């Protein structure tokens, strides 16, 4: 059975549902610090969500993906970070995450992005063209879990820094 998935930009009315989906999506993930919902909120407050999309199935919000600017130590511009990406647990493994990633990458490319980086599962992200690139590193992350995708097949030699919102680790007051 194939789902009728609608991907669209987030709206102000989506923020509570995005929070809840993100919490649920990462709740049982052992490698998570369980701060992803705070990262999304901090990116939103900092106006650093370059692309923020939601997935709907039958009018229900079931997924979210965020892309934000990253800094490269060599000064290269136009690169973005993917994440977090969240899908409601009861809707995982049904193509929703794939749809969000593909649409998000397409929109980034249309915006003139040069590339995208992420921290993720080594068996999942290569299907989208992401590769481990020795010339790009992220401090504190093992190379097998750090991925990059270039839209023009060139890769800078640099250390990547994600937006400061990725240090968000406190709950709202």
Phi and psi in radians as a Rosetta constraint file:
Dihedral C 1 N 2 CA 2 C 2 CIRCULARHARMONIC -1.766 0.35
Dihedral N 2 CA 2 C 2 N 3 CIRCULARHARMONIC 2.415 0.35
Dihedral C 2 N 3 CA 3 C 3 CIRCULARHARMONIC -1.481 0.35
Dihedral N 3 CA 3 C 3 N 4 CIRCULARHARMONIC 2.602 0.35
Dihedral C 3 N 4 CA 4 C 4 CIRCULARHARMONIC -1.621 0.35
Dihedral N 4 CA 4 C 4 N 5 CIRCULARHARMONIC 1.635 0.35
Dihedral C 4 N 5 CA 5 C 5 CIRCULARHARMONIC -1.678 0.35
Dihedral N 5 CA 5 C 5 N 6 CIRCULARHARMONIC 2.245 0.35
Dihedral C 5 N 6 CA 6 C 6 CIRCULARHARMONIC -1.890 0.35
Dihedral N 6 CA 6 C 6 N 7 CIRCULARHARMONIC 2.184 0.35
Dihedral C 6 N 7 CA 7 C 7 CIRCULARHARMONIC -1.898 0.35
Dihedral N 7 CA 7 C 7 N 8 CIRCULARHARMONIC 2.252 0.35
Dihedral C 7 N 8 CA 8 C 8 CIRCULARHARMONIC -2.613 0.35
Dihedral N 8 CA 8 C 8 N 9 CIRCULARHARMONIC 2.853 0.35
Dihedral C 8 N 9 CA 9 C 9 CIRCULARHARMONIC -1.120 0.35
Dihedral N 9 CA 9 C 9 N 10 CIRCULARHARMONIC 2.580 0.35
Dihedral C 9 N 10 CA 10 C 10 CIRCULARHARMONIC -1.175 0.35
Dihedral N 10 CA 10 C 10 N 11 CIRCULARHARMONIC 2.687 0.35
Dihedral C 10 N 11 CA 11 C 11 CIRCULARHARMONIC -2.131 0.35
Dihedral N 11 CA 11 C 11 N 12 CIRCULARHARMONIC 2.967 0.35
Dihedral C 11 N 12 CA 12 C 12 CIRCULARHARMONIC -1.021 0.35
Dihedral N 12 CA 12 C 12 N 13 CIRCULARHARMONIC -0.568 0.35
Dihedral C 12 N 13 CA 13 C 13 CIRCULARHARMONIC -1.224 0.35
Dihedral N 13 CA 13 C 13 N 14 CIRCULARHARMONIC -0.223 0.35
Dihedral C 13 N 14 CA 14 C 14 CIRCULARHARMONIC -1.569 0.35
Dihedral N 14 CA 14 C 14 N 15 CIRCULARHARMONIC -0.196 0.35
Dihedral C 14 N 15 CA 15 C 15 CIRCULARHARMONIC -1.067 0.35
Dihedral N 15 CA 15 C 15 N 16 CIRCULARHARMONIC -0.725 0.35
Dihedral C 15 N 16 CA 16 C 16 CIRCULARHARMONIC -1.137 0.35
Dihedral N 16 CA 16 C 16 N 17 CIRCULARHARMONIC -0.756 0.35
Dihedral C 16 N 17 CA 17 C 17 CIRCULARHARMONIC -1.153 0.35
Dihedral N 17 CA 17 C 17 N 18 CIRCULARHARMONIC -0.682 0.35
Dihedral C 17 N 18 CA 18 C 18 CIRCULARHARMONIC -1.058 0.35
Dihedral N 18 CA 18 C 18 N 19 CIRCULARHARMONIC -0.783 0.35
Dihedral C 18 N 19 CA 19 C 19 CIRCULARHARMONIC -0.980 0.35
Dihedral N 19 CA 19 C 19 N 20 CIRCULARHARMONIC -0.893 0.35
Dihedral C 19 N 20 CA 20 C 20 CIRCULARHARMONIC -1.129 0.35
Dihedral N 20 CA 20 C 20 N 21 CIRCULARHARMONIC -0.720 0.35
Dihedral C 20 N 21 CA 21 C 21 CIRCULARHARMONIC -1.120 0.35
Dihedral N 21 CA 21 C 21 N 22 CIRCULARHARMONIC -0.727 0.35
Dihedral C 21 N 22 CA 22 C 22 CIRCULARHARMONIC -1.142 0.35
Dihedral N 22 CA 22 C 22 N 23 CIRCULARHARMONIC -0.776 0.35
Dihedral C 22 N 23 CA 23 C 23 CIRCULARHARMONIC -1.017 0.35
Dihedral N 23 CA 23 C 23 N 24 CIRCULARHARMONIC -0.862 0.35
Dihedral C 23 N 24 CA 24 C 24 CIRCULARHARMONIC -1.130 0.35
Dihedral N 24 CA 24 C 24 N 25 CIRCULARHARMONIC -0.708 0.35
Dihedral C 24 N 25 CA 25 C 25 CIRCULARHARMONIC -1.111 0.35
Dihedral N 25 CA 25 C 25 N 26 CIRCULARHARMONIC -0.580 0.35
Dihedral C 25 N 26 CA 26 C 26 CIRCULARHARMONIC -1.792 0.35
Dihedral N 26 CA 26 C 26 N 27 CIRCULARHARMONIC -0.024 0.35
Dihedral C 26 N 27 CA 27 C 27 CIRCULARHARMONIC -0.970 0.35
Dihedral N 27 CA 27 C 27 N 28 CIRCULARHARMONIC -0.733 0.35
Dihedral C 27 N 28 CA 28 C 28 CIRCULARHARMONIC -1.792 0.35
Dihedral N 28 CA 28 C 28 N 29 CIRCULARHARMONIC 0.143 0.35
Dihedral C 28 N 29 CA 29 C 29 CIRCULARHARMONIC -1.495 0.35
Dihedral N 29 CA 29 C 29 N 30 CIRCULARHARMONIC 1.944 0.35
Dihedral C 29 N 30 CA 30 C 30 CIRCULARHARMONIC -1.102 0.35
Dihedral N 30 CA 30 C 30 N 31 CIRCULARHARMONIC -0.555 0.35
Dihedral C 30 N 31 CA 31 C 31 CIRCULARHARMONIC -1.412 0.35
Dihedral N 31 CA 31 C 31 N 32 CIRCULARHARMONIC -0.033 0.35
Dihedral C 31 N 32 CA 32 C 32 CIRCULARHARMONIC -1.524 0.35
Dihedral N 32 CA 32 C 32 N 33 CIRCULARHARMONIC 2.552 0.35
Dihedral C 32 N 33 CA 33 C 33 CIRCULARHARMONIC -1.533 0.35
Dihedral N 33 CA 33 C 33 N 34 CIRCULARHARMONIC -0.018 0.35
Dihedral C 33 N 34 CA 34 C 34 CIRCULARHARMONIC 1.076 0.35
Dihedral N 34 CA 34 C 34 N 35 CIRCULARHARMONIC 0.674 0.35
Dihedral C 34 N 35 CA 35 C 35 CIRCULARHARMONIC -2.032 0.35
Dihedral N 35 CA 35 C 35 N 36 CIRCULARHARMONIC 0.088 0.35
Dihedral C 35 N 36 CA 36 C 36 CIRCULARHARMONIC -0.999 0.35
Dihedral N 36 CA 36 C 36 N 37 CIRCULARHARMONIC -0.677 0.35
Dihedral C 36 N 37 CA 37 C 37 CIRCULARHARMONIC -1.129 0.35
Dihedral N 37 CA 37 C 37 N 38 CIRCULARHARMONIC -0.592 0.35
Dihedral C 37 N 38 CA 38 C 38 CIRCULARHARMONIC -1.275 0.35
Dihedral N 38 CA 38 C 38 N 39 CIRCULARHARMONIC -0.583 0.35
Dihedral C 38 N 39 CA 39 C 39 CIRCULARHARMONIC -1.086 0.35
Dihedral N 39 CA 39 C 39 N 40 CIRCULARHARMONIC -0.831 0.35
Dihedral C 39 N 40 CA 40 C 40 CIRCULARHARMONIC -1.056 0.35
Dihedral N 40 CA 40 C 40 N 41 CIRCULARHARMONIC -0.786 0.35
Dihedral C 40 N 41 CA 41 C 41 CIRCULARHARMONIC -1.101 0.35
Dihedral N 41 CA 41 C 41 N 42 CIRCULARHARMONIC -0.730 0.35
Dihedral C 41 N 42 CA 42 C 42 CIRCULARHARMONIC -1.172 0.35
Dihedral N 42 CA 42 C 42 N 43 CIRCULARHARMONIC -0.694 0.35
Dihedral C 42 N 43 CA 43 C 43 CIRCULARHARMONIC -1.070 0.35
Dihedral N 43 CA 43 C 43 N 44 CIRCULARHARMONIC -0.751 0.35
Dihedral C 43 N 44 CA 44 C 44 CIRCULARHARMONIC -1.095 0.35
Dihedral N 44 CA 44 C 44 N 45 CIRCULARHARMONIC -0.820 0.35
Dihedral C 44 N 45 CA 45 C 45 CIRCULARHARMONIC -1.096 0.35
Dihedral N 45 CA 45 C 45 N 46 CIRCULARHARMONIC -0.554 0.35
Dihedral C 45 N 46 CA 46 C 46 CIRCULARHARMONIC -1.486 0.35
Dihedral N 46 CA 46 C 46 N 47 CIRCULARHARMONIC 0.043 0.35
Dihedral C 46 N 47 CA 47 C 47 CIRCULARHARMONIC 0.962 0.35
Dihedral N 47 CA 47 C 47 N 48 CIRCULARHARMONIC 0.699 0.35
Dihedral C 47 N 48 CA 48 C 48 CIRCULARHARMONIC -1.930 0.35
Dihedral N 48 CA 48 C 48 N 49 CIRCULARHARMONIC 0.242 0.35
Dihedral C 48 N 49 CA 49 C 49 CIRCULARHARMONIC -1.550 0.35
Dihedral N 49 CA 49 C 49 N 50 CIRCULARHARMONIC 1.632 0.35
Dihedral C 49 N 50 CA 50 C 50 CIRCULARHARMONIC -1.143 0.35
Dihedral N 50 CA 50 C 50 N 51 CIRCULARHARMONIC -0.778 0.35
Dihedral C 50 N 51 CA 51 C 51 CIRCULARHARMONIC -2.340 0.35
Dihedral N 51 CA 51 C 51 N 52 CIRCULARHARMONIC 2.210 0.35
Dihedral C 51 N 52 CA 52 C 52 CIRCULARHARMONIC -2.413 0.35
Dihedral N 52 CA 52 C 52 N 53 CIRCULARHARMONIC 1.902 0.35
Dihedral C 52 N 53 CA 53 C 53 CIRCULARHARMONIC -2.048 0.35
Dihedral N 53 CA 53 C 53 N 54 CIRCULARHARMONIC 2.621 0.35
Dihedral C 53 N 54 CA 54 C 54 CIRCULARHARMONIC -2.087 0.35
Dihedral N 54 CA 54 C 54 N 55 CIRCULARHARMONIC 2.738 0.35
Dihedral C 54 N 55 CA 55 C 55 CIRCULARHARMONIC -2.001 0.35
Dihedral N 55 CA 55 C 55 N 56 CIRCULARHARMONIC 2.347 0.35
Dihedral C 55 N 56 CA 56 C 56 CIRCULARHARMONIC -2.109 0.35
Dihedral N 56 CA 56 C 56 N 57 CIRCULARHARMONIC 2.483 0.35
Dihedral C 56 N 57 CA 57 C 57 CIRCULARHARMONIC -2.286 0.35
Dihedral N 57 CA 57 C 57 N 58 CIRCULARHARMONIC 2.120 0.35
Dihedral C 57 N 58 CA 58 C 58 CIRCULARHARMONIC 0.920 0.35
Dihedral N 58 CA 58 C 58 N 59 CIRCULARHARMONIC 0.726 0.35
Dihedral C 58 N 59 CA 59 C 59 CIRCULARHARMONIC 1.374 0.35
Dihedral N 59 CA 59 C 59 N 60 CIRCULARHARMONIC -0.013 0.35
Dihedral C 59 N 60 CA 60 C 60 CIRCULARHARMONIC -1.795 0.35
Dihedral N 60 CA 60 C 60 N 61 CIRCULARHARMONIC 2.280 0.35
Dihedral C 60 N 61 CA 61 C 61 CIRCULARHARMONIC -1.256 0.35
Dihedral N 61 CA 61 C 61 N 62 CIRCULARHARMONIC 2.136 0.35
Dihedral C 61 N 62 CA 62 C 62 CIRCULARHARMONIC -2.223 0.35
Dihedral N 62 CA 62 C 62 N 63 CIRCULARHARMONIC -0.059 0.35
Dihedral C 62 N 63 CA 63 C 63 CIRCULARHARMONIC -2.813 0.35
Dihedral N 63 CA 63 C 63 N 64 CIRCULARHARMONIC 2.820 0.35
Dihedral C 63 N 64 CA 64 C 64 CIRCULARHARMONIC -2.668 0.35
Dihedral N 64 CA 64 C 64 N 65 CIRCULARHARMONIC 2.573 0.35
Dihedral C 64 N 65 CA 65 C 65 CIRCULARHARMONIC -2.452 0.35
Dihedral N 65 CA 65 C 65 N 66 CIRCULARHARMONIC 2.488 0.35
Dihedral C 65 N 66 CA 66 C 66 CIRCULARHARMONIC -2.166 0.35
Dihedral N 66 CA 66 C 66 N 67 CIRCULARHARMONIC 2.445 0.35
Dihedral C 66 N 67 CA 67 C 67 CIRCULARHARMONIC -2.236 0.35
Dihedral N 67 CA 67 C 67 N 68 CIRCULARHARMONIC 2.319 0.35
Dihedral C 67 N 68 CA 68 C 68 CIRCULARHARMONIC -2.425 0.35
Dihedral N 68 CA 68 C 68 N 69 CIRCULARHARMONIC 2.751 0.35
Dihedral C 68 N 69 CA 69 C 69 CIRCULARHARMONIC -1.139 0.35
Dihedral N 69 CA 69 C 69 N 70 CIRCULARHARMONIC 2.526 0.35
Dihedral C 69 N 70 CA 70 C 70 CIRCULARHARMONIC -2.078 0.35
Dihedral N 70 CA 70 C 70 N 71 CIRCULARHARMONIC 2.827 0.35
Dihedral C 70 N 71 CA 71 C 71 CIRCULARHARMONIC -1.917 0.35
Dihedral N 71 CA 71 C 71 N 72 CIRCULARHARMONIC 2.343 0.35
Dihedral C 71 N 72 CA 72 C 72 CIRCULARHARMONIC -1.909 0.35
Dihedral N 72 CA 72 C 72 N 73 CIRCULARHARMONIC 2.372 0.35
Dihedral C 72 N 73 CA 73 C 73 CIRCULARHARMONIC -1.073 0.35
Dihedral N 73 CA 73 C 73 N 74 CIRCULARHARMONIC -0.398 0.35
Dihedral C 73 N 74 CA 74 C 74 CIRCULARHARMONIC -1.532 0.35
Dihedral N 74 CA 74 C 74 N 75 CIRCULARHARMONIC 0.031 0.35
Dihedral C 74 N 75 CA 75 C 75 CIRCULARHARMONIC 1.563 0.35
Dihedral N 75 CA 75 C 75 N 76 CIRCULARHARMONIC -0.034 0.35
Dihedral C 75 N 76 CA 76 C 76 CIRCULARHARMONIC -1.007 0.35
Dihedral N 76 CA 76 C 76 N 77 CIRCULARHARMONIC 2.365 0.35
Dihedral C 76 N 77 CA 77 C 77 CIRCULARHARMONIC -1.859 0.35
Dihedral N 77 CA 77 C 77 N 78 CIRCULARHARMONIC 2.919 0.35
Dihedral C 77 N 78 CA 78 C 78 CIRCULARHARMONIC 1.482 0.35
Dihedral N 78 CA 78 C 78 N 79 CIRCULARHARMONIC 0.335 0.35
Dihedral C 78 N 79 CA 79 C 79 CIRCULARHARMONIC -1.918 0.35
Dihedral N 79 CA 79 C 79 N 80 CIRCULARHARMONIC 2.588 0.35
Dihedral C 79 N 80 CA 80 C 80 CIRCULARHARMONIC -2.328 0.35
Dihedral N 80 CA 80 C 80 N 81 CIRCULARHARMONIC 2.756 0.35
Dihedral C 80 N 81 CA 81 C 81 CIRCULARHARMONIC -1.818 0.35
Dihedral N 81 CA 81 C 81 N 82 CIRCULARHARMONIC 2.421 0.35
Dihedral C 81 N 82 CA 82 C 82 CIRCULARHARMONIC -1.720 0.35
Dihedral N 82 CA 82 C 82 N 83 CIRCULARHARMONIC 2.219 0.35
Dihedral C 82 N 83 CA 83 C 83 CIRCULARHARMONIC 2.375 0.35
Dihedral N 83 CA 83 C 83 N 84 CIRCULARHARMONIC 2.706 0.35
Dihedral C 83 N 84 CA 84 C 84 CIRCULARHARMONIC -1.305 0.35
Dihedral N 84 CA 84 C 84 N 85 CIRCULARHARMONIC 2.785 0.35
Dihedral C 84 N 85 CA 85 C 85 CIRCULARHARMONIC -2.078 0.35
Dihedral N 85 CA 85 C 85 N 86 CIRCULARHARMONIC 2.284 0.35
Dihedral C 85 N 86 CA 86 C 86 CIRCULARHARMONIC -2.328 0.35
Dihedral N 86 CA 86 C 86 N 87 CIRCULARHARMONIC 2.410 0.35
Dihedral C 86 N 87 CA 87 C 87 CIRCULARHARMONIC -2.301 0.35
Dihedral N 87 CA 87 C 87 N 88 CIRCULARHARMONIC 2.352 0.35
Dihedral C 87 N 88 CA 88 C 88 CIRCULARHARMONIC -0.903 0.35
Dihedral N 88 CA 88 C 88 N 89 CIRCULARHARMONIC 2.364 0.35
Dihedral C 88 N 89 CA 89 C 89 CIRCULARHARMONIC -0.919 0.35
Dihedral N 89 CA 89 C 89 N 90 CIRCULARHARMONIC -0.665 0.35
Dihedral C 89 N 90 CA 90 C 90 CIRCULARHARMONIC -1.312 0.35
Dihedral N 90 CA 90 C 90 N 91 CIRCULARHARMONIC -0.069 0.35
Dihedral C 90 N 91 CA 91 C 91 CIRCULARHARMONIC -2.052 0.35
Dihedral N 91 CA 91 C 91 N 92 CIRCULARHARMONIC 0.072 0.35
Dihedral C 91 N 92 CA 92 C 92 CIRCULARHARMONIC -1.242 0.35
Dihedral N 92 CA 92 C 92 N 93 CIRCULARHARMONIC 2.730 0.35
Dihedral C 92 N 93 CA 93 C 93 CIRCULARHARMONIC 1.137 0.35
Dihedral N 93 CA 93 C 93 N 94 CIRCULARHARMONIC 0.571 0.35
Dihedral C 93 N 94 CA 94 C 94 CIRCULARHARMONIC -2.219 0.35
Dihedral N 94 CA 94 C 94 N 95 CIRCULARHARMONIC 0.221 0.35
Dihedral C 94 N 95 CA 95 C 95 CIRCULARHARMONIC 1.624 0.35
Dihedral N 95 CA 95 C 95 N 96 CIRCULARHARMONIC 0.016 0.35
Dihedral C 95 N 96 CA 96 C 96 CIRCULARHARMONIC -1.239 0.35
Dihedral N 96 CA 96 C 96 N 97 CIRCULARHARMONIC -0.803 0.35
Dihedral C 96 N 97 CA 97 C 97 CIRCULARHARMONIC -1.055 0.35
Dihedral N 97 CA 97 C 97 N 98 CIRCULARHARMONIC -0.745 0.35
Dihedral C 97 N 98 CA 98 C 98 CIRCULARHARMONIC -1.044 0.35
Dihedral N 98 CA 98 C 98 N 99 CIRCULARHARMONIC -0.791 0.35
Dihedral C 98 N 99 CA 99 C 99 CIRCULARHARMONIC -1.087 0.35
Dihedral N 99 CA 99 C 99 N 100 CIRCULARHARMONIC -0.736 0.35
Dihedral C 99 N 100 CA 100 C 100 CIRCULARHARMONIC -1.105 0.35
Dihedral N 100 CA 100 C 100 N 101 CIRCULARHARMONIC -0.795 0.35
Dihedral C 100 N 101 CA 101 C 101 CIRCULARHARMONIC -1.124 0.35
Dihedral N 101 CA 101 C 101 N 102 CIRCULARHARMONIC -0.829 0.35
Dihedral C 101 N 102 CA 102 C 102 CIRCULARHARMONIC -1.081 0.35
Dihedral N 102 CA 102 C 102 N 103 CIRCULARHARMONIC -0.775 0.35
Dihedral C 102 N 103 CA 103 C 103 CIRCULARHARMONIC -1.184 0.35
Dihedral N 103 CA 103 C 103 N 104 CIRCULARHARMONIC -0.714 0.35
Dihedral C 103 N 104 CA 104 C 104 CIRCULARHARMONIC -1.093 0.35
Dihedral N 104 CA 104 C 104 N 105 CIRCULARHARMONIC -0.775 0.35
Dihedral C 104 N 105 CA 105 C 105 CIRCULARHARMONIC -1.117 0.35
Dihedral N 105 CA 105 C 105 N 106 CIRCULARHARMONIC -0.670 0.35
Dihedral C 105 N 106 CA 106 C 106 CIRCULARHARMONIC -1.094 0.35
Dihedral N 106 CA 106 C 106 N 107 CIRCULARHARMONIC -0.767 0.35
Dihedral C 106 N 107 CA 107 C 107 CIRCULARHARMONIC -1.169 0.35
Dihedral N 107 CA 107 C 107 N 108 CIRCULARHARMONIC -0.676 0.35
Dihedral C 107 N 108 CA 108 C 108 CIRCULARHARMONIC -1.043 0.35
Dihedral N 108 CA 108 C 108 N 109 CIRCULARHARMONIC -0.790 0.35
Dihedral C 108 N 109 CA 109 C 109 CIRCULARHARMONIC -1.063 0.35
Dihedral N 109 CA 109 C 109 N 110 CIRCULARHARMONIC -0.739 0.35
Dihedral C 109 N 110 CA 110 C 110 CIRCULARHARMONIC -1.110 0.35
Dihedral N 110 CA 110 C 110 N 111 CIRCULARHARMONIC -0.474 0.35
Dihedral C 110 N 111 CA 111 C 111 CIRCULARHARMONIC -1.371 0.35
Dihedral N 111 CA 111 C 111 N 112 CIRCULARHARMONIC -0.083 0.35
Dihedral C 111 N 112 CA 112 C 112 CIRCULARHARMONIC 1.607 0.35
Dihedral N 112 CA 112 C 112 N 113 CIRCULARHARMONIC 0.287 0.35
Dihedral C 112 N 113 CA 113 C 113 CIRCULARHARMONIC -1.082 0.35
Dihedral N 113 CA 113 C 113 N 114 CIRCULARHARMONIC 2.623 0.35
Dihedral C 113 N 114 CA 114 C 114 CIRCULARHARMONIC -1.643 0.35
Dihedral N 114 CA 114 C 114 N 115 CIRCULARHARMONIC -0.468 0.35
Dihedral C 114 N 115 CA 115 C 115 CIRCULARHARMONIC -3.083 0.35
Dihedral N 115 CA 115 C 115 N 116 CIRCULARHARMONIC 3.103 0.35
Dihedral C 115 N 116 CA 116 C 116 CIRCULARHARMONIC -2.523 0.35
Dihedral N 116 CA 116 C 116 N 117 CIRCULARHARMONIC 2.492 0.35
Dihedral C 116 N 117 CA 117 C 117 CIRCULARHARMONIC -2.193 0.35
Dihedral N 117 CA 117 C 117 N 118 CIRCULARHARMONIC 2.763 0.35
Dihedral C 117 N 118 CA 118 C 118 CIRCULARHARMONIC -2.805 0.35
Dihedral N 118 CA 118 C 118 N 119 CIRCULARHARMONIC 2.822 0.35
Dihedral C 118 N 119 CA 119 C 119 CIRCULARHARMONIC -1.895 0.35
Dihedral N 119 CA 119 C 119 N 120 CIRCULARHARMONIC 2.181 0.35
Dihedral C 119 N 120 CA 120 C 120 CIRCULARHARMONIC -2.920 0.35
Dihedral N 120 CA 120 C 120 N 121 CIRCULARHARMONIC -3.044 0.35
Dihedral C 120 N 121 CA 121 C 121 CIRCULARHARMONIC -1.293 0.35
Dihedral N 121 CA 121 C 121 N 122 CIRCULARHARMONIC 2.229 0.35
Dihedral C 121 N 122 CA 122 C 122 CIRCULARHARMONIC -1.087 0.35
Dihedral N 122 CA 122 C 122 N 123 CIRCULARHARMONIC -0.361 0.35
Dihedral C 122 N 123 CA 123 C 123 CIRCULARHARMONIC -1.648 0.35
Dihedral N 123 CA 123 C 123 N 124 CIRCULARHARMONIC -0.151 0.35
Dihedral C 123 N 124 CA 124 C 124 CIRCULARHARMONIC -1.738 0.35
Dihedral N 124 CA 124 C 124 N 125 CIRCULARHARMONIC -0.874 0.35
Dihedral C 124 N 125 CA 125 C 125 CIRCULARHARMONIC -1.329 0.35
Dihedral N 125 CA 125 C 125 N 126 CIRCULARHARMONIC -0.394 0.35
Dihedral C 125 N 126 CA 126 C 126 CIRCULARHARMONIC -1.038 0.35
Dihedral N 126 CA 126 C 126 N 127 CIRCULARHARMONIC -0.444 0.35
Dihedral C 126 N 127 CA 127 C 127 CIRCULARHARMONIC -1.094 0.35
Dihedral N 127 CA 127 C 127 N 128 CIRCULARHARMONIC -0.338 0.35
Dihedral C 127 N 128 CA 128 C 128 CIRCULARHARMONIC -1.718 0.35
Dihedral N 128 CA 128 C 128 N 129 CIRCULARHARMONIC 0.062 0.35
Dihedral C 128 N 129 CA 129 C 129 CIRCULARHARMONIC 1.725 0.35
Dihedral N 129 CA 129 C 129 N 130 CIRCULARHARMONIC -0.030 0.35
Dihedral C 129 N 130 CA 130 C 130 CIRCULARHARMONIC -1.264 0.35
Dihedral N 130 CA 130 C 130 N 131 CIRCULARHARMONIC 2.475 0.35
Dihedral C 130 N 131 CA 131 C 131 CIRCULARHARMONIC -2.409 0.35
Dihedral N 131 CA 131 C 131 N 132 CIRCULARHARMONIC 2.695 0.35
Dihedral C 131 N 132 CA 132 C 132 CIRCULARHARMONIC -1.286 0.35
Dihedral N 132 CA 132 C 132 N 133 CIRCULARHARMONIC 2.205 0.35
Dihedral C 132 N 133 CA 133 C 133 CIRCULARHARMONIC -2.135 0.35
Dihedral N 133 CA 133 C 133 N 134 CIRCULARHARMONIC 1.996 0.35
Dihedral C 133 N 134 CA 134 C 134 CIRCULARHARMONIC -1.087 0.35
Dihedral N 134 CA 134 C 134 N 135 CIRCULARHARMONIC -0.400 0.35
Dihedral C 134 N 135 CA 135 C 135 CIRCULARHARMONIC -1.371 0.35
Dihedral N 135 CA 135 C 135 N 136 CIRCULARHARMONIC -0.215 0.35
Dihedral C 135 N 136 CA 136 C 136 CIRCULARHARMONIC -2.039 0.35
Dihedral N 136 CA 136 C 136 N 137 CIRCULARHARMONIC 2.230 0.35
Dihedral C 136 N 137 CA 137 C 137 CIRCULARHARMONIC -2.300 0.35
Dihedral N 137 CA 137 C 137 N 138 CIRCULARHARMONIC 2.777 0.35
Dihedral C 137 N 138 CA 138 C 138 CIRCULARHARMONIC -2.301 0.35
Dihedral N 138 CA 138 C 138 N 139 CIRCULARHARMONIC 2.024 0.35
Dihedral C 138 N 139 CA 139 C 139 CIRCULARHARMONIC -0.933 0.35
Dihedral N 139 CA 139 C 139 N 140 CIRCULARHARMONIC 2.339 0.35
Dihedral C 139 N 140 CA 140 C 140 CIRCULARHARMONIC 1.473 0.35
Dihedral N 140 CA 140 C 140 N 141 CIRCULARHARMONIC -0.018 0.35
Dihedral C 140 N 141 CA 141 C 141 CIRCULARHARMONIC -2.047 0.35
Dihedral N 141 CA 141 C 141 N 142 CIRCULARHARMONIC 2.235 0.35
Dihedral C 141 N 142 CA 142 C 142 CIRCULARHARMONIC -1.095 0.35
Dihedral N 142 CA 142 C 142 N 143 CIRCULARHARMONIC 2.477 0.35
Dihedral C 142 N 143 CA 143 C 143 CIRCULARHARMONIC -0.957 0.35
Dihedral N 143 CA 143 C 143 N 144 CIRCULARHARMONIC -0.555 0.35
Dihedral C 143 N 144 CA 144 C 144 CIRCULARHARMONIC -1.195 0.35
Dihedral N 144 CA 144 C 144 N 145 CIRCULARHARMONIC -0.283 0.35
Dihedral C 144 N 145 CA 145 C 145 CIRCULARHARMONIC -1.874 0.35
Dihedral N 145 CA 145 C 145 N 146 CIRCULARHARMONIC 0.016 0.35
Dihedral C 145 N 146 CA 146 C 146 CIRCULARHARMONIC -1.945 0.35
Dihedral N 146 CA 146 C 146 N 147 CIRCULARHARMONIC 2.204 0.35
Dihedral C 146 N 147 CA 147 C 147 CIRCULARHARMONIC -2.209 0.35
Dihedral N 147 CA 147 C 147 N 148 CIRCULARHARMONIC 2.673 0.35
Dihedral C 147 N 148 CA 148 C 148 CIRCULARHARMONIC -2.428 0.35
Dihedral N 148 CA 148 C 148 N 149 CIRCULARHARMONIC 2.627 0.35
Dihedral C 148 N 149 CA 149 C 149 CIRCULARHARMONIC -2.356 0.35
Dihedral N 149 CA 149 C 149 N 150 CIRCULARHARMONIC 2.113 0.35
Dihedral C 149 N 150 CA 150 C 150 CIRCULARHARMONIC -1.775 0.35
Dihedral N 150 CA 150 C 150 N 151 CIRCULARHARMONIC 2.391 0.35
Dihedral C 150 N 151 CA 151 C 151 CIRCULARHARMONIC -1.412 0.35
Dihedral N 151 CA 151 C 151 N 152 CIRCULARHARMONIC -0.248 0.35
Dihedral C 151 N 152 CA 152 C 152 CIRCULARHARMONIC -2.156 0.35
Dihedral N 152 CA 152 C 152 N 153 CIRCULARHARMONIC 0.249 0.35
Dihedral C 152 N 153 CA 153 C 153 CIRCULARHARMONIC 1.203 0.35
Dihedral N 153 CA 153 C 153 N 154 CIRCULARHARMONIC 0.164 0.35
Dihedral C 153 N 154 CA 154 C 154 CIRCULARHARMONIC -1.897 0.35
Dihedral N 154 CA 154 C 154 N 155 CIRCULARHARMONIC 2.507 0.35
Dihedral C 154 N 155 CA 155 C 155 CIRCULARHARMONIC -2.214 0.35
Dihedral N 155 CA 155 C 155 N 156 CIRCULARHARMONIC 2.198 0.35
Dihedral C 155 N 156 CA 156 C 156 CIRCULARHARMONIC -1.218 0.35
Dihedral N 156 CA 156 C 156 N 157 CIRCULARHARMONIC 2.764 0.35
Dihedral C 156 N 157 CA 157 C 157 CIRCULARHARMONIC -1.727 0.35
Dihedral N 157 CA 157 C 157 N 158 CIRCULARHARMONIC 1.881 0.35
Dihedral C 157 N 158 CA 158 C 158 CIRCULARHARMONIC -2.868 0.35
Dihedral N 158 CA 158 C 158 N 159 CIRCULARHARMONIC 2.848 0.35
Dihedral C 158 N 159 CA 159 C 159 CIRCULARHARMONIC -1.701 0.35
Dihedral N 159 CA 159 C 159 N 160 CIRCULARHARMONIC 2.346 0.35
Dihedral C 159 N 160 CA 160 C 160 CIRCULARHARMONIC -1.645 0.35
Dihedral N 160 CA 160 C 160 N 161 CIRCULARHARMONIC 2.456 0.35
Dihedral C 160 N 161 CA 161 C 161 CIRCULARHARMONIC -2.202 0.35
Dihedral N 161 CA 161 C 161 N 162 CIRCULARHARMONIC 2.130 0.35
Dihedral C 161 N 162 CA 162 C 162 CIRCULARHARMONIC -1.341 0.35
Dihedral N 162 CA 162 C 162 N 163 CIRCULARHARMONIC 2.840 0.35
Dihedral C 162 N 163 CA 163 C 163 CIRCULARHARMONIC -0.925 0.35
Dihedral N 163 CA 163 C 163 N 164 CIRCULARHARMONIC 2.582 0.35
Dihedral C 163 N 164 CA 164 C 164 CIRCULARHARMONIC -1.027 0.35
Dihedral N 164 CA 164 C 164 N 165 CIRCULARHARMONIC -0.333 0.35
Dihedral C 164 N 165 CA 165 C 165 CIRCULARHARMONIC -1.079 0.35
Dihedral N 165 CA 165 C 165 N 166 CIRCULARHARMONIC -0.381 0.35
Dihedral C 165 N 166 CA 166 C 166 CIRCULARHARMONIC -1.227 0.35
Dihedral N 166 CA 166 C 166 N 167 CIRCULARHARMONIC -0.144 0.35
Dihedral C 166 N 167 CA 167 C 167 CIRCULARHARMONIC -1.558 0.35
Dihedral N 167 CA 167 C 167 N 168 CIRCULARHARMONIC -0.017 0.35
Dihedral C 167 N 168 CA 168 C 168 CIRCULARHARMONIC -1.066 0.35
Dihedral N 168 CA 168 C 168 N 169 CIRCULARHARMONIC 2.132 0.35
Dihedral C 168 N 169 CA 169 C 169 CIRCULARHARMONIC -2.544 0.35
Dihedral N 169 CA 169 C 169 N 170 CIRCULARHARMONIC 0.401 0.35
Dihedral C 169 N 170 CA 170 C 170 CIRCULARHARMONIC -2.151 0.35
Dihedral N 170 CA 170 C 170 N 171 CIRCULARHARMONIC 2.639 0.35
Dihedral C 170 N 171 CA 171 C 171 CIRCULARHARMONIC -1.420 0.35
Dihedral N 171 CA 171 C 171 N 172 CIRCULARHARMONIC 2.748 0.35
Dihedral C 171 N 172 CA 172 C 172 CIRCULARHARMONIC -1.088 0.35
Dihedral N 172 CA 172 C 172 N 173 CIRCULARHARMONIC 2.595 0.35
